[in-house]
């Protein structure tokens, strides 16, 4: 005798593979890795930082300002004028209110340019200003 039609339909459903849980897990992992990834920010140029015996690595440096040996100022891979430093830092501070400023000044950069950048950062409302150095 033949099997009833209802039993045949149940057997076909049992043989299918349900991909939904696997896709859910993959998408959750993707979101997790995107959210927790740390993105490396660069000021725009490489500078020869001076050495310091007491240099400490700062983990949460969000606003990087580079000063070249010729007095050029770089923020977010763009060369900017010294008069535009305050406006750029204010914009970056608005994007991340807990951000701190790290100035990467070249060994041969003038103190005048460094002080102007520090003053602009403080005028923009950022009082956590650090100067980058290499560990000795």
Secondary structure, DSSP 8 states (H G I E B T S, - for coil): ----HHHHHHHHHHTS---HHHHHHHHHHHHHHHHH-------SS-----EETT----S---EEEEE-TTS-EEETTEEE-GGGHHHHHHHHHHH-TT--EEEEE-TTS-HHHHHHHHHHHHHTT---EEE--EE-
